[in-house]
Amino acid sequence: MTDVHIPKGGMSTVEVEIVEVLVEVGEEVDADTAVATVDGDKAEFEVLAGATGTVSEVLVADGDECRVGDVIMRIA
């Protein structure tokens, strides 16, 4: 099981908003698949899966506020 975390988007980014979750539970992903779009202090960026497998759990929804390092989903 691999946890997908909110990456550091910039030097001052601490909190981000989930703009859109791009995958669903049961969906197959590659390590470079974008799984969510987030809005940081100065820019929007995509969060990549970071592992190949099946999305087993999505822990956030569109509009949620998260902190850098938070787990947003799990890949089995």
Biopython code that builds the backbone (N, CA, C, O; Angstrom):
import numpy as np
from Bio.PDB.StructureBuilder import StructureBuilder

atoms = [
    (1, "MET", "N", (0.853, -1.177, 0.000)),
    (1, "MET", "CA", (0.000, 0.000, 0.000)),
    (1, "MET", "C", (0.896, 1.237, 0.000)),
    (1, "MET", "O", (1.854, 1.322, 0.768)),
    (2, "THR", "N", (0.576, 2.179, -0.859)),
    (2, "THR", "CA", (1.321, 3.425, -0.963)),
    (2, "THR", "C", (0.403, 4.585, -0.638)),
    (2, "THR", "O", (-0.693, 4.689, -1.188)),
    (3, "ASP", "N", (0.847, 5.463, 0.257)),
    (3, "ASP", "CA", (0.098, 6.677, 0.563)),
    (3, "ASP", "C", (0.494, 7.770, -0.416)),
    (3, "ASP", "O", (1.675, 7.939, -0.722)),
    (4, "VAL", "N", (-0.491, 8.512, -0.907)),
    (4, "VAL", "CA", (-0.243, 9.664, -1.769)),
    (4, "VAL", "C", (-0.380, 10.907, -0.890)),
    (4, "VAL", "O", (-1.429, 11.141, -0.290)),
    (5, "HIS", "N", (0.686, 11.696, -0.822)),
    (5, "HIS", "CA", (0.732, 12.881, 0.036)),
    (5, "HIS", "C", (0.629, 14.153, -0.791)),
    (5, "HIS", "O", (0.925, 14.157, -1.986)),
    (6, "ILE", "N", (0.201, 15.243, -0.137)),
    (6, "ILE", "CA", (0.266, 16.564, -0.756)),
    (6, "ILE", "C", (1.741, 16.977, -0.773)),
    (6, "ILE", "O", (2.359, 17.098, 0.285)),
    (7, "PRO", "N", (2.311, 17.194, -1.964)),
    (7, "PRO", "CA", (3.725, 17.599, -2.028)),
    (7, "PRO", "C", (3.878, 19.087, -1.726)),
    (7, "PRO", "O", (2.913, 19.849, -1.789)),
    (8, "LYS", "N", (5.077, 19.476, -1.405)),
    (8, "LYS", "CA", (5.365, 20.893, -1.199)),
    (8, "LYS", "C", (5.330, 21.573, -2.561)),
    (8, "LYS", "O", (6.114, 21.231, -3.447)),
    (9, "GLY", "N", (4.433, 22.526, -2.733)),
    (9, "GLY", "CA", (4.257, 23.178, -4.029)),
    (9, "GLY", "C", (5.127, 24.397, -4.227)),
    (9, "GLY", "O", (5.294, 24.861, -5.355)),
    (10, "GLY", "N", (5.677, 24.919, -3.167)),
    (10, "GLY", "CA", (6.520, 26.106, -3.241)),
    (10, "GLY", "C", (7.112, 26.370, -1.874)),
    (10, "GLY", "O", (6.744, 25.723, -0.893)),
    (11, "MET", "N", (8.020, 27.311, -1.810)),
    (11, "MET", "CA", (8.721, 27.593, -0.550)),
    (11, "MET", "C", (7.762, 27.936, 0.585)),
    (11, "MET", "O", (7.974, 27.503, 1.718)),
    (12, "SER", "N", (6.706, 28.709, 0.300)),
    (12, "SER", "CA", (5.824, 29.183, 1.364)),
    (12, "SER", "C", (4.509, 28.415, 1.470)),
    (12, "SER", "O", (3.699, 28.709, 2.349)),
    (13, "THR", "N", (4.282, 27.448, 0.601)),
    (13, "THR", "CA", (3.015, 26.721, 0.608)),
    (13, "THR", "C", (2.928, 25.814, 1.822)),
    (13, "THR", "O", (3.789, 24.961, 2.036)),
    (14, "VAL", "N", (1.877, 26.006, 2.618)),
    (14, "VAL", "CA", (1.630, 25.169, 3.792)),
    (14, "VAL", "C", (0.275, 24.493, 3.657)),
    (14, "VAL", "O", (0.122, 23.316, 3.981)),
    (15, "GLU", "N", (-0.706, 25.246, 3.176)),
    (15, "GLU", "CA", (-2.051, 24.715, 2.996)),
    (15, "GLU", "C", (-2.467, 24.827, 1.538)),
    (15, "GLU", "O", (-2.087, 25.763, 0.835)),
    (16, "VAL", "N", (-3.256, 23.854, 1.101)),
    (16, "VAL", "CA", (-3.771, 23.851, -0.265)),
    (16, "VAL", "C", (-5.249, 23.481, -0.234)),
    (16, "VAL", "O", (-5.741, 22.911, 0.740)),
    (17, "GLU", "N", (-5.942, 23.812, -1.309)),
    (17, "GLU", "CA", (-7.328, 23.402, -1.494)),
    (17, "GLU", "C", (-7.379, 22.362, -2.603)),
    (17, "GLU", "O", (-6.754, 22.533, -3.650)),
    (18, "ILE", "N", (-8.119, 21.291, -2.376)),
    (18, "ILE", "CA", (-8.333, 20.294, -3.423)),
    (18, "ILE", "C", (-9.298, 20.897, -4.433)),
    (18, "ILE", "O", (-10.466, 21.127, -4.118)),
    (19, "VAL", "N", (-8.818, 21.153, -5.639)),
    (19, "VAL", "CA", (-9.661, 21.709, -6.690)),
    (19, "VAL", "C", (-10.501, 20.591, -7.307)),
    (19, "VAL", "O", (-11.707, 20.736, -7.507)),
    (20, "GLU", "N", (-9.828, 19.461, -7.608)),
    (20, "GLU", "CA", (-10.541, 18.334, -8.230)),
    (20, "GLU", "C", (-9.792, 17.031, -7.973)),
    (20, "GLU", "O", (-8.581, 16.937, -8.171)),
    (21, "VAL", "N", (-10.542, 16.036, -7.528)),
    (21, "VAL", "CA", (-10.005, 14.672, -7.432)),
    (21, "VAL", "C", (-10.207, 14.051, -8.809)),
    (21, "VAL", "O", (-11.325, 14.028, -9.323)),
    (22, "LEU", "N", (-9.132, 13.548, -9.407)),
    (22, "LEU", "CA", (-9.170, 13.103, -10.802)),
    (22, "LEU", "C", (-9.360, 11.603, -10.977)),
    (22, "LEU", "O", (-9.514, 11.137, -12.106)),
    (23, "VAL", "N", (-9.353, 10.832, -9.886)),
    (23, "VAL", "CA", (-9.482, 9.373, -9.970)),
    (23, "VAL", "C", (-10.523, 8.893, -8.965)),
    (23, "VAL", "O", (-10.914, 9.623, -8.054)),
    (24, "GLU", "N", (-10.963, 7.649, -9.151)),
    (24, "GLU", "CA", (-11.949, 7.039, -8.261)),
    (24, "GLU", "C", (-11.392, 5.741, -7.707)),
    (24, "GLU", "O", (-10.459, 5.162, -8.264)),
    (25, "VAL", "N", (-11.973, 5.294, -6.606)),
    (25, "VAL", "CA", (-11.597, 4.007, -6.028)),
    (25, "VAL", "C", (-11.788, 2.926, -7.081)),
    (25, "VAL", "O", (-12.807, 2.894, -7.771)),
    (26, "GLY", "N", (-10.803, 2.042, -7.200)),
    (26, "GLY", "CA", (-10.853, 0.959, -8.177)),
    (26, "GLY", "C", (-10.156, 1.276, -9.488)),
    (26, "GLY", "O", (-9.950, 0.386, -10.314)),
    (27, "GLU", "N", (-9.796, 2.519, -9.682)),
    (27, "GLU", "CA", (-9.145, 2.925, -10.929)),
    (27, "GLU", "C", (-7.661, 2.550, -10.909)),
    (27, "GLU", "O", (-6.985, 2.704, -9.892)),
    (28, "GLU", "N", (-7.171, 2.061, -12.035)),
    (28, "GLU", "CA", (-5.754, 1.720, -12.195)),
    (28, "GLU", "C", (-4.980, 2.992, -12.521)),
    (28, "GLU", "O", (-5.422, 3.798, -13.340)),
    (29, "VAL", "N", (-3.808, 3.176, -11.874)),
    (29, "VAL", "CA", (-2.973, 4.343, -12.133)),
    (29, "VAL", "C", (-1.514, 3.922, -12.296)),
    (29, "VAL", "O", (-1.095, 2.877, -11.800)),
    (30, "ASP", "N", (-0.756, 4.753, -12.997)),
    (30, "ASP", "CA", (0.695, 4.619, -13.091)),
    (30, "ASP", "C", (1.307, 5.659, -12.160)),
    (30, "ASP", "O", (0.611, 6.558, -11.690)),
    (31, "ALA", "N", (2.589, 5.541, -11.895)),
    (31, "ALA", "CA", (3.268, 6.468, -10.996)),
    (31, "ALA", "C", (3.137, 7.922, -11.436)),
    (31, "ALA", "O", (3.092, 8.823, -10.599)),
    (32, "ASP", "N", (3.075, 8.153, -12.745)),
    (32, "ASP", "CA", (3.006, 9.531, -13.242)),
    (32, "ASP", "C", (1.585, 9.998, -13.574)),
    (32, "ASP", "O", (1.408, 11.020, -14.238)),
    (33, "THR", "N", (0.575, 9.255, -13.117)),
    (33, "THR", "CA", (-0.815, 9.651, -13.319)),
    (33, "THR", "C", (-1.181, 10.781, -12.358)),
    (33, "THR", "O", (-0.922, 10.680, -11.159)),
    (34, "ALA", "N", (-1.776, 11.850, -12.872)),
    (34, "ALA", "CA", (-2.275, 12.926, -12.013)),
    (34, "ALA", "C", (-3.529, 12.418, -11.310)),
    (34, "ALA", "O", (-4.470, 11.963, -11.961)),
    (35, "VAL", "N", (-3.540, 12.496, -9.968)),
    (35, "VAL", "CA", (-4.681, 11.980, -9.205)),
    (35, "VAL", "C", (-5.527, 13.087, -8.598)),
    (35, "VAL", "O", (-6.671, 12.852, -8.210)),
    (36, "ALA", "N", (-4.972, 14.297, -8.511)),
    (36, "ALA", "CA", (-5.726, 15.437, -7.978)),
    (36, "ALA", "C", (-5.088, 16.729, -8.454)),
    (36, "ALA", "O", (-3.890, 16.785, -8.728)),
    (37, "THR", "N", (-5.913, 17.767, -8.547)),
    (37, "THR", "CA", (-5.436, 19.114, -8.810)),
    (37, "THR", "C", (-5.635, 19.906, -7.532)),
    (37, "THR", "O", (-6.711, 19.869, -6.935)),
    (38, "VAL", "N", (-4.595, 20.628, -7.107)),
    (38, "VAL", "CA", (-4.682, 21.416, -5.887)),
    (38, "VAL", "C", (-4.281, 22.857, -6.157)),
    (38, "VAL", "O", (-3.529, 23.142, -7.089)),
    (39, "ASP", "N", (-4.792, 23.762, -5.331)),
    (39, "ASP", "CA", (-4.485, 25.183, -5.451)),
    (39, "ASP", "C", (-3.702, 25.605, -4.229)),
    (39, "ASP", "O", (-4.211, 25.567, -3.108)),
    (40, "GLY", "N", (-2.446, 26.012, -4.450)),
    (40, "GLY", "CA", (-1.585, 26.474, -3.365)),
    (40, "GLY", "C", (-1.615, 27.983, -3.261)),
    (40, "GLY", "O", (-2.529, 28.629, -3.773)),
    (41, "ASP", "N", (-0.621, 28.544, -2.601)),
    (41, "ASP", "CA", (-0.549, 29.994, -2.387)),
    (41, "ASP", "C", (-0.554, 30.784, -3.687)),
    (41, "ASP", "O", (-1.239, 31.800, -3.803)),
    (42, "LYS", "N", (0.217, 30.310, -4.668)),
    (42, "LYS", "CA", (0.400, 31.112, -5.871)),
    (42, "LYS", "C", (0.077, 30.394, -7.165)),
    (42, "LYS", "O", (0.042, 31.018, -8.225)),
    (43, "ALA", "N", (-0.161, 29.092, -7.099)),
    (43, "ALA", "CA", (-0.374, 28.353, -8.342)),
    (43, "ALA", "C", (-1.173, 27.078, -8.094)),
    (43, "ALA", "O", (-1.207, 26.534, -6.991)),
    (44, "GLU", "N", (-1.806, 26.633, -9.158)),
    (44, "GLU", "CA", (-2.473, 25.338, -9.167)),
    (44, "GLU", "C", (-1.469, 24.304, -9.663)),
    (44, "GLU", "O", (-0.686, 24.581, -10.573)),
    (45, "PHE", "N", (-1.489, 23.109, -9.065)),
    (45, "PHE", "CA", (-0.597, 22.063, -9.549)),
    (45, "PHE", "C", (-1.256, 20.707, -9.362)),
    (45, "PHE", "O", (-2.208, 20.563, -8.594)),
    (46, "GLU", "N", (-0.731, 19.708, -10.081)),
    (46, "GLU", "CA", (-1.274, 18.354, -10.014)),
    (46, "GLU", "C", (-0.454, 17.508, -9.046)),
    (46, "GLU", "O", (0.766, 17.643, -8.952)),
    (47, "VAL", "N", (-1.157, 16.634, -8.330)),
    (47, "VAL", "CA", (-0.509, 15.660, -7.464)),
    (47, "VAL", "C", (-0.439, 14.357, -8.246)),
    (47, "VAL", "O", (-1.451, 13.898, -8.777)),
    (48, "LEU", "N", (0.743, 13.759, -8.324)),
    (48, "LEU", "CA", (0.923, 12.507, -9.057)),
    (48, "LEU", "C", (0.788, 11.316, -8.115)),
    (48, "LEU", "O", (1.040, 11.425, -6.915)),
    (49, "ALA", "N", (0.385, 10.175, -8.680)),
    (49, "ALA", "CA", (0.175, 8.968, -7.880)),
    (49, "ALA", "C", (1.443, 8.521, -7.167)),
    (49, "ALA", "O", (1.395, 8.148, -5.995)),
    (50, "GLY", "N", (2.561, 8.554, -7.852)),
    (50, "GLY", "CA", (3.816, 8.152, -7.240)),
    (50, "GLY", "C", (4.040, 6.653, -7.173)),
    (50, "GLY", "O", (5.103, 6.202, -6.749)),
    (51, "ALA", "N", (3.044, 5.874, -7.589)),
    (51, "ALA", "CA", (3.152, 4.409, -7.593)),
    (51, "ALA", "C", (2.178, 3.863, -8.625)),
    (51, "ALA", "O", (1.199, 4.518, -8.983)),
    (52, "THR", "N", (2.460, 2.661, -9.093)),
    (52, "THR", "CA", (1.565, 1.984, -10.022)),
    (52, "THR", "C", (0.693, 1.022, -9.224)),
    (52, "THR", "O", (1.185, 0.293, -8.362)),
    (53, "GLY", "N", (-0.596, 1.026, -9.515)),
    (53, "GLY", "CA", (-1.506, 0.126, -8.806)),
    (53, "GLY", "C", (-2.954, 0.552, -8.965)),
    (53, "GLY", "O", (-3.329, 1.204, -9.939)),
    (54, "THR", "N", (-3.759, 0.167, -7.981)),
    (54, "THR", "CA", (-5.186, 0.467, -7.981)),
    (54, "THR", "C", (-5.507, 1.403, -6.826)),
    (54, "THR", "O", (-5.074, 1.175, -5.696)),
    (55, "VAL", "N", (-6.266, 2.455, -7.110)),
    (55, "VAL", "CA", (-6.686, 3.371, -6.053)),
    (55, "VAL", "C", (-7.597, 2.595, -5.106)),
    (55, "VAL", "O", (-8.659, 2.120, -5.507)),
    (56, "SER", "N", (-7.176, 2.469, -3.846)),
    (56, "SER", "CA", (-7.956, 1.692, -2.887)),
    (56, "SER", "C", (-8.757, 2.566, -1.934)),
    (56, "SER", "O", (-9.737, 2.107, -1.347)),
    (57, "GLU", "N", (-8.347, 3.825, -1.775)),
    (57, "GLU", "CA", (-9.056, 4.710, -0.853)),
    (57, "GLU", "C", (-8.789, 6.159, -1.245)),
    (57, "GLU", "O", (-7.645, 6.535, -1.503)),
    (58, "VAL", "N", (-9.842, 6.973, -1.290)),
    (58, "VAL", "CA", (-9.714, 8.408, -1.532)),
    (58, "VAL", "C", (-10.174, 9.096, -0.251)),
    (58, "VAL", "O", (-11.310, 8.912, 0.187)),
    (59, "LEU", "N", (-9.290, 9.888, 0.343)),
    (59, "LEU", "CA", (-9.547, 10.480, 1.651)),
    (59, "LEU", "C", (-9.971, 11.942, 1.596)),
    (59, "LEU", "O", (-10.217, 12.549, 2.639)),
    (60, "VAL", "N", (-10.060, 12.518, 0.403)),
    (60, "VAL", "CA", (-10.430, 13.929, 0.239)),
    (60, "VAL", "C", (-11.506, 14.058, -0.828)),
    (60, "VAL", "O", (-11.772, 13.129, -1.590)),
    (61, "ALA", "N", (-12.112, 15.235, -0.858)),
    (61, "ALA", "CA", (-13.117, 15.560, -1.875)),
    (61, "ALA", "C", (-12.822, 16.948, -2.412)),
    (61, "ALA", "O", (-12.073, 17.710, -1.801)),
    (62, "ASP", "N", (-13.410, 17.277, -3.555)),
    (62, "ASP", "CA", (-13.258, 18.608, -4.133)),
    (62, "ASP", "C", (-13.631, 19.656, -3.082)),
    (62, "ASP", "O", (-14.657, 19.541, -2.411)),
    (63, "GLY", "N", (-12.783, 20.680, -2.950)),
    (63, "GLY", "CA", (-13.050, 21.772, -2.015)),
    (63, "GLY", "C", (-12.434, 21.596, -0.636)),
    (63, "GLY", "O", (-12.422, 22.541, 0.153)),
    (64, "ASP", "N", (-11.921, 20.407, -0.328)),
    (64, "ASP", "CA", (-11.300, 20.177, 0.983)),
    (64, "ASP", "C", (-10.013, 20.982, 1.119)),
    (64, "ASP", "O", (-9.294, 21.190, 0.142)),
    (65, "GLU", "N", (-9.731, 21.432, 2.337)),
    (65, "GLU", "CA", (-8.474, 22.093, 2.670)),
    (65, "GLU", "C", (-7.528, 21.048, 3.253)),
    (65, "GLU", "O", (-7.936, 20.247, 4.094)),
    (66, "CYS", "N", (-6.272, 21.047, 2.817)),
    (66, "CYS", "CA", (-5.269, 20.091, 3.288)),
    (66, "CYS", "C", (-3.972, 20.831, 3.562)),
    (66, "CYS", "O", (-3.767, 21.956, 3.107)),
    (67, "ARG", "N", (-3.112, 20.179, 4.311)),
    (67, "ARG", "CA", (-1.777, 20.716, 4.587)),
    (67, "ARG", "C", (-0.749, 19.895, 3.805)),
    (67, "ARG", "O", (-0.976, 18.722, 3.509)),
    (68, "VAL", "N", (0.367, 20.517, 3.478)),
    (68, "VAL", "CA", (1.466, 19.811, 2.824)),
    (68, "VAL", "C", (1.824, 18.609, 3.686)),
    (68, "VAL", "O", (1.979, 18.725, 4.902)),
    (69, "GLY", "N", (1.954, 17.446, 3.038)),
    (69, "GLY", "CA", (2.285, 16.206, 3.740)),
    (69, "GLY", "C", (1.090, 15.349, 4.089)),
    (69, "GLY", "O", (1.255, 14.170, 4.402)),
    (70, "ASP", "N", (-0.130, 15.912, 4.046)),
    (70, "ASP", "CA", (-1.326, 15.129, 4.339)),
    (70, "ASP", "C", (-1.499, 13.999, 3.336)),
    (70, "ASP", "O", (-1.173, 14.160, 2.159)),
    (71, "VAL", "N", (-2.007, 12.861, 3.788)),
    (71, "VAL", "CA", (-2.331, 11.731, 2.909)),
    (71, "VAL", "C", (-3.698, 12.013, 2.296)),
    (71, "VAL", "O", (-4.666, 12.277, 3.011)),
    (72, "ILE", "N", (-3.772, 11.956, 0.953)),
    (72, "ILE", "CA", (-5.056, 12.214, 0.296)),
    (72, "ILE", "C", (-5.678, 10.971, -0.322)),
    (72, "ILE", "O", (-6.879, 10.937, -0.587)),
    (73, "MET", "N", (-4.856, 9.948, -0.550)),
    (73, "MET", "CA", (-5.393, 8.680, -1.053)),
    (73, "MET", "C", (-4.363, 7.579, -0.878)),
    (73, "MET", "O", (-3.195, 7.827, -0.578)),
    (74, "ARG", "N", (-4.840, 6.333, -1.077)),
    (74, "ARG", "CA", (-3.959, 5.185, -0.961)),
    (74, "ARG", "C", (-4.055, 4.341, -2.232)),
    (74, "ARG", "O", (-5.119, 4.206, -2.834)),
    (75, "ILE", "N", (-2.902, 3.777, -2.619)),
    (75, "ILE", "CA", (-2.826, 2.940, -3.817)),
    (75, "ILE", "C", (-2.318, 1.567, -3.401)),
    (75, "ILE", "O", (-1.292, 1.443, -2.733)),
    (76, "ALA", "N", (-3.056, 0.538, -3.809)),
    (76, "ALA", "CA", (-2.668, -0.844, -3.472)),
    (76, "ALA", "C", (-1.937, -1.460, -4.636)),
    (76, "ALA", "O", (-1.524, -2.618, -4.563)),
]
sb = StructureBuilder()
sb.init_structure("model")
sb.init_model(0)
sb.init_chain("A")
sb.init_seg("    ")
for serial, (resi, resn, name, xyz) in enumerate(atoms, 1):
    if name == "N":
        sb.init_residue(resn, " ", resi, " ")
    sb.init_atom(name, np.array(xyz, "f"), 0.0, 1.0, " ", f" {name:<3s}", serial, name[0])
structure = sb.get_structure()
